[in-house]
Amino acid sequence: MPEARAAAAGVSGYQGAWLLSGRDCADVYPSSGKGTSFKRPLDLFAPAFIVAGNRLRTPGASCRIASIKPAGDRQILMLDCANAVSASEVRVFLAVSPNGSLKRYYSEQDPTGVEYQRCSR
């Protein structure tokens, strides 16, 4: 289980609800209730995700963070994901910005990435 503990320790900076920068958090996440969840009716195409413990959820899939590895100024998250029709392993490149936002890169060569804002912790 050392890999599981390392993954759990590595996700502490990612905990919470995230949304593509420039979007309104109130459009995707409810303002009340216990825990963090997506607003109903669910928008499967919302550019959003929630990290809670070693789980990462999008509007369309639920993933377990299997491992986290450093890659320069980024981290590579290996996810075991499942949705209504399939299960697969997904590799995600993330970096925490100094302003507290998060950047997701589409590959190791992606120079710009896409910025996400934290909606809640």
MIMIBA-421471 format. One record per residue: residue number from 1; x, y, z of N, C-alpha, C in turn. Coordinates in Angstrom, 2 decimals. Each point is the difference from the previous one (the first is absolute). Layout:
! residues N
<r num="NUM" n_xx="X" n_yy="Y" n_zz="Z" ca_xx="X" ca_yy="Y" ca_zz="Z" c_xx="X" c_yy="Y" c_zz="Z"/>
...
This chain:
! residues 121
<r num="1" n_xx="0.79" n_yy="-1.21" n_zz="0.00" ca_xx="-0.79" ca_yy="1.21" ca_zz="0.00" c_xx="0.83" c_yy="1.28" c_zz="0.00"/>
<r num="2" n_xx="1.33" n_yy="-0.02" n_zz="-0.10" ca_xx="0.74" ca_yy="1.25" ca_zz="0.00" c_xx="-0.42" c_yy="0.93" c_zz="-1.13"/>
<r num="3" n_xx="-0.31" n_yy="-0.55" n_zz="-1.18" ca_xx="-0.41" ca_yy="0.83" ca_zz="-1.13" c_xx="-1.32" c_yy="0.70" c_zz="0.31"/>
<r num="4" n_xx="-0.93" n_yy="-0.68" n_zz="0.66" ca_xx="-1.28" ca_yy="0.60" ca_zz="0.36" c_xx="0.20" c_yy="1.14" c_zz="0.98"/>
<r num="5" n_xx="0.89" n_yy="-0.19" n_zz="0.98" ca_xx="0.28" ca_yy="1.07" ca_zz="0.97" c_xx="0.65" c_yy="1.19" c_zz="-0.69"/>
<r num="6" n_xx="0.91" n_yy="-0.25" n_zz="-0.92" ca_xx="0.66" ca_yy="1.08" ca_zz="-0.73" c_xx="-1.02" c_yy="0.78" c_zz="-0.83"/>
<r num="7" n_xx="-0.92" n_yy="-0.70" n_zz="-0.64" ca_xx="-1.04" ca_yy="0.68" ca_zz="-0.78" c_xx="-0.87" c_yy="0.85" c_zz="0.90"/>
<r num="8" n_xx="-0.39" n_yy="-0.54" n_zz="1.15" ca_xx="-0.85" ca_yy="0.75" ca_zz="0.93" c_xx="0.72" c_yy="1.25" c_zz="0.49"/>
<r num="9" n_xx="1.28" n_yy="-0.11" n_zz="0.30" ca_xx="0.76" ca_yy="1.16" ca_zz="0.47" c_xx="0.16" c_yy="1.03" c_zz="-1.11"/>
<r num="10" n_xx="0.15" n_yy="-0.44" n_zz="-1.24" ca_xx="0.22" ca_yy="0.90" ca_zz="-1.11" c_xx="-1.21" c_yy="0.78" c_zz="-0.44"/>
<r num="11" n_xx="-1.20" n_yy="-0.44" n_zz="0.36" ca_xx="-1.22" ca_yy="0.68" ca_zz="-0.45" c_xx="-0.46" c_yy="1.10" c_zz="0.94"/>
<r num="12" n_xx="0.68" n_yy="0.24" n_zz="1.10" ca_xx="-0.48" ca_yy="0.98" ca_zz="0.98" c_xx="-0.20" c_yy="1.38" c_zz="-0.62"/>
<r num="13" n_xx="0.85" n_yy="0.42" n_zz="-0.92" ca_xx="-0.14" ca_yy="1.31" ca_zz="-0.64" c_xx="-1.11" c_yy="0.06" c_zz="-1.03"/>
<r num="14" n_xx="-0.54" n_yy="-1.15" n_zz="-0.37" ca_xx="-1.05" ca_yy="-0.06" ca_zz="-1.02" c_xx="-1.40" c_yy="-0.16" c_zz="0.59"/>
<r num="15" n_xx="-0.11" n_yy="-0.15" n_zz="1.30" ca_xx="-1.30" ca_yy="-0.26" ca_zz="0.62" c_xx="-0.97" c_yy="1.14" c_zz="-0.29"/>
<r num="16" n_xx="-1.24" n_yy="-0.35" n_zz="-0.28" ca_xx="-1.04" ca_yy="1.00" ca_zz="-0.21" c_xx="-0.66" c_yy="-0.10" c_zz="-1.36"/>
<r num="17" n_xx="-0.82" n_yy="1.00" n_zz="-0.28" ca_xx="-0.74" ca_yy="0.08" ca_zz="-1.26" c_xx="0.69" c_yy="0.98" c_zz="-0.93"/>
<r num="18" n_xx="0.15" n_yy="-0.39" n_zz="-1.24" ca_xx="0.73" ca_yy="0.80" ca_zz="-0.99" c_xx="-0.86" c_yy="0.22" c_zz="-1.24"/>
<r num="19" n_xx="0.19" n_yy="1.17" n_zz="-0.63" ca_xx="-0.76" ca_yy="0.36" ca_zz="-1.19" c_xx="0.90" c_yy="0.80" c_zz="-0.93"/>
<r num="20" n_xx="-0.19" n_yy="-0.17" n_zz="-1.30" ca_xx="0.78" ca_yy="0.75" ca_zz="-0.98" c_xx="-0.07" c_yy="1.49" c_zz="0.34"/>
<r num="21" n_xx="1.14" n_yy="0.66" n_zz="0.04" ca_xx="0.05" ca_yy="1.42" ca_zz="0.35" c_xx="-0.88" c_yy="0.82" c_zz="-0.94"/>
<r num="22" n_xx="-0.65" n_yy="1.01" n_zz="0.58" ca_xx="-0.89" ca_yy="0.85" ca_zz="-0.78" c_xx="-1.45" c_yy="-0.44" c_zz="0.06"/>
<r num="23" n_xx="-0.26" n_yy="-1.19" n_zz="0.50" ca_xx="-1.37" ca_yy="-0.50" ca_zz="0.16" c_xx="-0.49" c_yy="0.34" c_zz="1.40"/>
<r num="24" n_xx="-1.31" n_yy="-0.05" n_zz="0.20" ca_xx="-0.59" ca_yy="0.30" ca_zz="1.30" c_xx="-0.22" c_yy="-1.29" c_zz="0.78"/>
<r num="25" n_xx="0.63" n_yy="-0.09" n_zz="1.16" ca_xx="-0.13" ca_yy="-1.20" ca_zz="0.84" c_xx="-1.45" c_yy="-0.32" c_zz="0.33"/>
<r num="26" n_xx="-0.83" n_yy="1.03" n_zz="0.16" ca_xx="-1.41" ca_yy="-0.20" ca_zz="0.35" c_xx="-0.77" c_yy="-0.72" c_zz="-1.11"/>
<r num="27" n_xx="0.51" n_yy="0.02" n_zz="-1.22" ca_xx="-0.67" ca_yy="-0.70" ca_zz="-1.10" c_xx="0.20" c_yy="-1.52" c_zz="0.07"/>
<r num="28" n_xx="1.04" n_yy="-0.44" n_zz="0.72" ca_xx="0.36" ca_yy="-1.43" ca_zz="0.01" c_xx="-0.16" c_yy="-0.64" c_zz="1.37"/>
<r num="29" n_xx="0.26" n_yy="0.77" n_zz="1.07" ca_xx="-0.03" ca_yy="-0.54" ca_zz="1.36" c_xx="-1.10" c_yy="0.67" c_zz="0.81"/>
<r num="30" n_xx="-0.79" n_yy="-0.78" n_zz="0.77" ca_xx="-1.03" ca_yy="0.62" ca_zz="0.85" c_xx="0.64" c_yy="0.78" c_zz="1.14"/>
<r num="31" n_xx="-0.72" n_yy="1.01" n_zz="0.49" ca_xx="0.56" ca_yy="0.84" ca_zz="1.06" c_xx="-0.24" c_yy="-0.57" c_zz="1.39"/>
<r num="32" n_xx="-0.85" n_yy="-0.99" n_zz="0.12" ca_xx="-0.26" ca_yy="-0.57" ca_zz="1.32" c_xx="0.08" c_yy="-1.52" c_zz="-0.05"/>
<r num="33" n_xx="-0.11" n_yy="-0.59" n_zz="1.16" ca_xx="0.05" ca_yy="-1.45" ca_zz="0.09" c_xx="1.30" c_yy="-0.47" c_zz="0.61"/>
<r num="34" n_xx="0.00" n_yy="-1.26" n_zz="0.39" ca_xx="1.20" ca_yy="-0.58" ca_zz="0.60" c_xx="0.90" c_yy="-0.55" c_zz="-1.09"/>
<r num="35" n_xx="1.29" n_yy="0.19" n_zz="0.17" ca_xx="0.95" ca_yy="-0.52" ca_zz="-0.98" c_xx="-0.04" c_yy="0.79" c_zz="-1.29"/>
<r num="36" n_xx="0.80" n_yy="-0.42" n_zz="-0.93" ca_xx="0.06" ca_yy="0.68" ca_zz="-1.29" c_xx="-0.58" c_yy="-0.93" c_zz="-1.05"/>
<r num="37" n_xx="-0.89" n_yy="0.56" n_zz="-0.81" ca_xx="-0.63" ca_yy="-0.79" ca_zz="-1.05" c_xx="-0.29" c_yy="0.91" c_zz="-1.19"/>
<r num="38" n_xx="-0.43" n_yy="-0.60" n_zz="-1.09" ca_xx="-0.38" ca_yy="0.77" ca_zz="-1.17" c_xx="-1.47" c_yy="0.36" c_zz="0.10"/>
<r num="39" n_xx="-0.35" n_yy="1.16" n_zz="-0.53" ca_xx="-1.38" ca_yy="0.48" ca_zz="0.00" c_xx="-0.85" c_yy="-0.90" c_zz="-0.90"/>
<r num="40" n_xx="-1.25" n_yy="-0.18" n_zz="0.39" ca_xx="-0.97" ca_yy="-0.76" ca_zz="-0.80" c_xx="-0.88" c_yy="0.99" c_zz="-0.75"/>
<r num="41" n_xx="-0.43" n_yy="-0.25" n_zz="-1.23" ca_xx="0.40" ca_yy="-1.13" ca_zz="-0.82" c_xx="1.47" c_yy="0.10" c_zz="-0.38"/>
<r num="42" n_xx="0.61" n_yy="-1.13" n_zz="-0.14" ca_xx="1.43" ca_yy="-0.11" ca_zz="-0.25" c_xx="0.34" c_yy="0.40" c_zz="-1.44"/>
<r num="43" n_xx="0.98" n_yy="0.88" n_zz="-0.16" ca_xx="0.52" ca_yy="0.36" ca_zz="-1.32" c_xx="1.22" c_yy="-0.88" c_zz="-0.26"/>
<r num="44" n_xx="-0.17" n_yy="-1.04" n_zz="-0.80" ca_xx="1.09" ca_yy="-0.95" ca_zz="-0.26" c_xx="1.19" c_yy="0.64" c_zz="-0.69"/>
<r num="45" n_xx="-0.19" n_yy="1.17" n_zz="-0.60" ca_xx="1.08" ca_yy="0.64" ca_zz="-0.74" c_xx="0.65" c_yy="1.15" c_zz="0.77"/>
<r num="46" n_xx="-0.38" n_yy="0.20" n_zz="1.24" ca_xx="0.59" ca_yy="1.07" ca_zz="0.81" c_xx="1.50" c_yy="-0.27" c_zz="0.19"/>
<r num="47" n_xx="0.84" n_yy="1.00" n_zz="-0.23" ca_xx="1.45" ca_yy="-0.18" ca_zz="0.18" c_xx="0.36" c_yy="0.12" c_zz="1.48"/>
<r num="48" n_xx="-0.38" n_yy="-1.02" n_zz="0.75" ca_xx="0.12" ca_yy="0.05" ca_zz="1.46" c_xx="0.38" c_yy="-1.36" c_zz="0.55"/>
<r num="49" n_xx="0.60" n_yy="0.02" n_zz="1.19" ca_xx="0.30" ca_yy="-1.26" ca_zz="0.70" c_xx="0.11" c_yy="0.27" c_zz="1.49"/>
<r num="50" n_xx="-0.19" n_yy="-1.07" n_zz="0.77" ca_xx="0.08" ca_yy="0.05" ca_zz="1.46" c_xx="1.03" c_yy="-1.02" c_zz="0.45"/>
<r num="51" n_xx="0.91" n_yy="0.44" n_zz="0.88" ca_xx="0.97" ca_yy="-0.92" ca_zz="0.60" c_xx="-0.34" c_yy="-0.10" c_zz="1.48"/>
<r num="52" n_xx="-0.26" n_yy="-1.21" n_zz="0.45" ca_xx="-0.30" ca_yy="-0.28" ca_zz="1.41" c_xx="0.76" c_yy="-1.26" c_zz="0.38"/>
<r num="53" n_xx="0.96" n_yy="0.15" n_zz="0.90" ca_xx="0.85" ca_yy="-1.14" ca_zz="0.36" c_xx="0.79" c_yy="-0.43" c_zz="-1.21"/>
<r num="54" n_xx="-0.05" n_yy="-1.30" n_zz="-0.32" ca_xx="0.72" ca_yy="-0.49" ca_zz="-1.18" c_xx="-0.95" c_yy="-0.24" c_zz="-1.17"/>
<r num="55" n_xx="-1.14" n_yy="0.70" n_zz="0.01" ca_xx="-0.99" ca_yy="-0.11" ca_zz="-1.07" c_xx="-0.07" c_yy="1.30" c_zz="-0.79"/>
<r num="56" n_xx="-0.16" n_yy="-0.11" n_zz="-1.30" ca_xx="-0.21" ca_yy="1.14" ca_zz="-0.87" c_xx="-1.27" c_yy="-0.29" c_zz="-0.79"/>
<r num="57" n_xx="-0.97" n_yy="0.92" n_zz="0.08" ca_xx="-1.27" ca_yy="-0.18" ca_zz="-0.71" c_xx="-0.20" c_yy="1.13" c_zz="-0.99"/>
<r num="58" n_xx="-0.47" n_yy="-0.35" n_zz="-1.18" ca_xx="-0.45" ca_yy="0.98" ca_zz="-0.98" c_xx="-1.51" c_yy="-0.19" c_zz="-0.12"/>
<r num="59" n_xx="-0.69" n_yy="0.85" n_zz="-0.75" ca_xx="-1.44" ca_yy="-0.24" ca_zz="-0.17" c_xx="-0.31" c_yy="-1.35" c_zz="-0.67"/>
<r num="60" n_xx="0.96" n_yy="-0.56" n_zz="-0.74" ca_xx="-0.28" ca_yy="-1.23" ca_zz="-0.71" c_xx="0.76" c_yy="-1.23" c_zz="0.43"/>
<r num="61" n_xx="0.94" n_yy="0.14" n_zz="0.94" ca_xx="0.82" ca_yy="-1.16" ca_zz="0.38" c_xx="0.45" c_yy="0.10" c_zz="1.45"/>
<r num="62" n_xx="0.32" n_yy="-1.15" n_zz="0.55" ca_xx="0.55" ca_yy="-0.07" ca_zz="1.35" c_xx="1.34" c_yy="-0.71" c_zz="-0.09"/>
<r num="63" n_xx="1.02" n_yy="0.59" n_zz="0.63" ca_xx="1.35" ca_yy="-0.53" ca_zz="-0.12" c_xx="0.65" c_yy="-0.19" c_zz="1.36"/>
<r num="64" n_xx="0.89" n_yy="-0.97" n_zz="0.06" ca_xx="0.87" ca_yy="-0.18" ca_zz="1.17" c_xx="1.38" c_yy="0.47" c_zz="-0.41"/>
<r num="65" n_xx="0.62" n_yy="0.83" n_zz="0.84" ca_xx="1.36" ca_yy="0.46" ca_zz="-0.29" c_xx="0.94" c_yy="-1.12" c_zz="0.42"/>
<r num="66" n_xx="0.54" n_yy="-0.71" n_zz="-0.98" ca_xx="0.83" ca_yy="-1.17" ca_zz="0.27" c_xx="1.42" c_yy="0.39" c_zz="0.39"/>
<r num="67" n_xx="0.55" n_yy="1.03" n_zz="-0.66" ca_xx="1.35" ca_yy="0.44" ca_zz="0.32" c_xx="0.22" c_yy="1.42" c_zz="-0.47"/>
<r num="68" n_xx="1.02" n_yy="0.63" n_zz="0.58" ca_xx="0.41" ca_yy="1.35" ca_zz="-0.38" c_xx="1.52" c_yy="-0.02" c_zz="-0.12"/>
<r num="69" n_xx="0.48" n_yy="0.52" n_zz="-1.13" ca_xx="1.45" ca_yy="0.04" ca_zz="-0.23" c_xx="0.39" c_yy="1.41" c_zz="-0.42"/>
<r num="70" n_xx="1.13" n_yy="0.50" n_zz="0.51" ca_xx="0.46" ca_yy="1.32" ca_zz="-0.44" c_xx="0.54" c_yy="-0.07" c_zz="-1.43"/>
<r num="71" n_xx="-0.21" n_yy="1.09" n_zz="-0.73" ca_xx="0.51" ca_yy="0.12" ca_zz="-1.38" c_xx="0.37" c_yy="1.47" c_zz="-0.22"/>
<r num="72" n_xx="1.17" n_yy="0.39" n_zz="0.48" ca_xx="0.42" ca_yy="1.40" ca_zz="-0.10" c_xx="-0.87" c_yy="0.86" c_zz="0.90"/>
<r num="73" n_xx="-0.61" n_yy="1.04" n_zz="-0.57" ca_xx="-0.86" ca_yy="0.89" ca_zz="0.79" c_xx="-1.44" c_yy="-0.51" c_zz="0.06"/>
<r num="74" n_xx="-0.23" n_yy="-1.20" n_zz="-0.49" ca_xx="-1.34" ca_yy="-0.59" ca_zz="-0.03" c_xx="-0.01" c_yy="-1.31" c_zz="0.76"/>
<r num="75" n_xx="-1.21" n_yy="-0.52" n_zz="0.19" ca_xx="-0.16" ca_yy="-1.34" ca_zz="0.56" c_xx="-0.84" c_yy="-0.81" c_zz="-0.97"/>
<r num="76" n_xx="0.33" n_yy="-1.27" n_zz="-0.10" ca_xx="-0.78" ca_yy="-0.92" ca_zz="-0.82" c_xx="-0.87" c_yy="-0.82" c_zz="0.93"/>
<r num="77" n_xx="-1.30" n_yy="0.11" n_zz="-0.17" ca_xx="-0.95" ca_yy="-0.80" ca_zz="0.79" c_xx="-0.47" c_yy="-1.15" c_zz="-0.87"/>
<r num="78" n_xx="0.15" n_yy="-1.22" n_zz="0.50" ca_xx="-0.54" ca_yy="-1.17" ca_zz="-0.68" c_xx="-1.34" c_yy="-0.31" c_zz="0.66"/>
<r num="79" n_xx="-1.04" n_yy="0.02" n_zz="-0.81" ca_xx="-1.36" ca_yy="-0.19" ca_zz="0.50" c_xx="-0.59" c_yy="-1.28" c_zz="-0.54"/>
<r num="80" n_xx="-0.73" n_yy="-0.71" n_zz="0.85" ca_xx="-0.82" ca_yy="-1.14" ca_zz="-0.43" c_xx="-1.42" c_yy="0.52" c_zz="-0.03"/>
<r num="81" n_xx="-0.55" n_yy="0.19" n_zz="-1.20" ca_xx="-1.30" ca_yy="0.66" ca_zz="-0.15" c_xx="-1.06" c_yy="-0.95" c_zz="-0.55"/>
<r num="82" n_xx="-1.24" n_yy="0.30" n_zz="0.36" ca_xx="-1.14" ca_yy="-0.75" ca_zz="-0.51" c_xx="-1.16" c_yy="0.96" c_zz="-0.24"/>
<r num="83" n_xx="-0.75" n_yy="-0.28" n_zz="-1.07" ca_xx="-1.24" ca_yy="0.74" ca_zz="-0.24" c_xx="-1.09" c_yy="-1.01" c_zz="-0.29"/>
<r num="84" n_xx="-1.10" n_yy="0.43" n_zz="-0.55" ca_xx="-1.14" ca_yy="-0.89" ca_zz="-0.20" c_xx="0.28" c_yy="-1.13" c_zz="-0.99"/>
<r num="85" n_xx="0.98" n_yy="0.17" n_zz="-0.88" ca_xx="0.22" ca_yy="-1.02" ca_zz="-1.03" c_xx="1.38" c_yy="-0.64" c_zz="-0.02"/>
<r num="86" n_xx="0.97" n_yy="0.56" n_zz="0.70" ca_xx="1.34" ca_yy="-0.59" ca_zz="-0.08" c_xx="0.85" c_yy="0.35" c_zz="1.22"/>
<r num="87" n_xx="1.15" n_yy="-0.65" n_zz="0.06" ca_xx="1.01" ca_yy="0.29" ca_zz="1.02" c_xx="1.34" c_yy="0.11" c_zz="-0.72"/>
<r num="88" n_xx="0.83" n_yy="0.93" n_zz="0.45" ca_xx="1.30" ca_yy="0.16" ca_zz="-0.65" c_xx="0.99" c_yy="0.69" c_zz="0.93"/>
<r num="89" n_xx="1.27" n_yy="-0.11" n_zz="-0.37" ca_xx="1.05" ca_yy="0.70" ca_zz="0.72" c_xx="0.25" c_yy="1.31" c_zz="-0.74"/>
<r num="90" n_xx="0.09" n_yy="1.09" n_zz="0.76" ca_xx="0.16" ca_yy="1.33" ca_zz="-0.59" c_xx="1.22" c_yy="0.66" c_zz="0.64"/>
<r num="91" n_xx="0.79" n_yy="0.67" n_zz="-0.82" ca_xx="1.16" ca_yy="0.74" ca_zz="0.50" c_xx="-0.30" c_yy="1.49" c_zz="-0.13"/>
<r num="92" n_xx="0.17" n_yy="0.73" n_zz="1.12" ca_xx="-0.31" ca_yy="1.43" ca_zz="0.05" c_xx="1.24" c_yy="0.76" c_zz="0.46"/>
<r num="93" n_xx="0.30" n_yy="1.11" n_zz="-0.66" ca_xx="1.14" ca_yy="0.85" ca_zz="0.35" c_xx="-0.53" c_yy="1.26" c_zz="0.68"/>
<r num="94" n_xx="0.38" n_yy="0.23" n_zz="1.27" ca_xx="-0.48" ca_yy="1.15" ca_zz="0.76" c_xx="1.15" c_yy="0.76" c_zz="0.63"/>
<r num="95" n_xx="-0.24" n_yy="1.29" n_zz="0.25" ca_xx="0.96" ca_yy="0.83" ca_zz="0.73" c_xx="-0.77" c_yy="1.05" c_zz="0.77"/>
<r num="96" n_xx="0.36" n_yy="0.21" n_zz="1.25" ca_xx="-0.60" ca_yy="1.05" ca_zz="0.81" c_xx="0.73" c_yy="1.30" c_zz="-0.30"/>
<r num="97" n_xx="-0.76" n_yy="1.04" n_zz="-0.31" ca_xx="0.57" ca_yy="1.31" ca_zz="-0.30" c_xx="0.20" c_yy="0.79" c_zz="1.29"/>
<r num="98" n_xx="0.91" n_yy="0.98" n_zz="0.00" ca_xx="0.24" ca_yy="0.80" ca_zz="1.21" c_xx="-1.26" c_yy="0.72" c_zz="0.52"/>
<r num="99" n_xx="-0.94" n_yy="0.32" n_zz="-0.90" ca_xx="-1.22" ca_yy="0.69" ca_zz="0.42" c_xx="-1.07" c_yy="-0.94" c_zz="0.55"/>
<r num="100" n_xx="0.33" n_yy="-1.30" n_zz="0.11" ca_xx="-0.94" ca_yy="-0.97" ca_zz="0.56" c_xx="-0.86" c_yy="-0.70" c_zz="-1.04"/>
<r num="101" n_xx="0.08" n_yy="0.44" n_zz="-1.24" ca_xx="-0.75" ca_yy="-0.68" ca_zz="-1.05" c_xx="0.76" c_yy="-1.27" c_zz="-0.40"/>
<r num="102" n_xx="-0.61" n_yy="-0.75" n_zz="-0.88" ca_xx="0.57" ca_yy="-1.27" ca_zz="-0.43" c_xx="0.08" c_yy="0.01" c_zz="-1.52"/>
<r num="103" n_xx="1.06" n_yy="-0.53" n_zz="-0.54" ca_xx="0.11" ca_yy="-0.11" ca_zz="-1.45" c_xx="0.00" c_yy="-1.46" c_zz="-0.38"/>
<r num="104" n_xx="-0.84" n_yy="-0.32" n_zz="-0.99" ca_xx="-0.01" ca_yy="-1.35" ca_zz="-0.56" c_xx="0.63" c_yy="0.08" c_zz="-1.38"/>
<r num="105" n_xx="0.95" n_yy="-0.88" n_zz="-0.24" ca_xx="0.68" ca_yy="-0.05" ca_zz="-1.28" c_xx="-0.45" c_yy="-1.26" c_zz="-0.73"/>
<r num="106" n_xx="-0.12" n_yy="0.10" n_zz="-1.33" ca_xx="-0.50" ca_yy="-1.13" ca_zz="-0.77" c_xx="1.09" c_yy="-1.02" c_zz="-0.33"/>
<r num="107" n_xx="1.27" n_yy="0.40" n_zz="0.16" ca_xx="1.11" ca_yy="-0.92" ca_zz="-0.22" c_xx="1.24" c_yy="0.59" c_zz="0.67"/>
<r num="108" n_xx="1.07" n_yy="-0.76" n_zz="0.00" ca_xx="1.26" ca_yy="0.50" ca_zz="0.56" c_xx="0.55" c_yy="1.16" c_zz="-0.83"/>
<r num="109" n_xx="-0.37" n_yy="0.06" n_zz="-1.27" ca_xx="0.50" ca_yy="1.04" ca_zz="-0.90" c_xx="-0.88" c_yy="1.25" c_zz="-0.01"/>
<r num="110" n_xx="-1.19" n_yy="-0.05" n_zz="0.57" ca_xx="-0.93" ca_yy="1.14" ca_zz="0.02" c_xx="0.63" c_yy="1.16" c_zz="0.78"/>
<r num="111" n_xx="0.29" n_yy="1.14" n_zz="-0.64" ca_xx="0.66" ca_yy="1.10" ca_zz="0.69" c_xx="-0.94" c_yy="0.94" c_zz="0.77"/>
<r num="112" n_xx="-1.29" n_yy="-0.01" n_zz="-0.31" ca_xx="-0.90" ca_yy="0.99" ca_zz="0.60" c_xx="-0.97" c_yy="-0.57" c_zz="1.03"/>
<r num="113" n_xx="-0.59" n_yy="-1.13" n_zz="-0.26" ca_xx="-0.96" ca_yy="-0.58" ca_zz="0.92" c_xx="-1.30" c_yy="0.79" c_zz="0.05"/>
<r num="114" n_xx="-0.91" n_yy="-0.48" n_zz="0.82" ca_xx="-1.30" ca_yy="0.63" ca_zz="0.21" c_xx="-0.14" c_yy="0.25" c_zz="1.49"/>
<r num="115" n_xx="-0.43" n_yy="1.21" n_zz="0.37" ca_xx="-0.05" ca_yy="0.37" ca_zz="1.41" c_xx="-1.37" c_yy="-0.31" c_zz="0.62"/>
<r num="116" n_xx="0.05" n_yy="-0.55" n_zz="1.20" ca_xx="-1.20" ca_yy="-0.28" ca_zz="0.79" c_xx="0.06" c_yy="0.79" c_zz="1.29"/>
<r num="117" n_xx="-1.16" n_yy="0.51" n_zz="0.43" ca_xx="-0.11" ca_yy="0.72" ca_zz="1.27" c_xx="-0.62" c_yy="-0.92" c_zz="1.04"/>
<r num="118" n_xx="0.38" n_yy="0.21" n_zz="1.25" ca_xx="-0.57" ca_yy="-0.79" ca_zz="1.09" c_xx="-1.32" c_yy="0.66" c_zz="0.42"/>
<r num="119" n_xx="-1.05" n_yy="-0.80" n_zz="0.06" ca_xx="-1.31" ca_yy="0.51" ca_zz="0.43" c_xx="-0.21" c_yy="-0.21" c_zz="1.49"/>
<r num="120" n_xx="0.53" n_yy="-1.06" n_zz="0.55" ca_xx="-0.12" ca_yy="-0.27" ca_zz="1.44" c_xx="1.09" c_yy="-0.96" c_zz="0.41"/>
<r num="121" n_xx="0.17" n_yy="-0.17" n_zz="1.29" ca_xx="1.02" ca_yy="-0.91" ca_zz="0.50" c_xx="-0.63" c_yy="-1.11" c_zz="0.73"/>
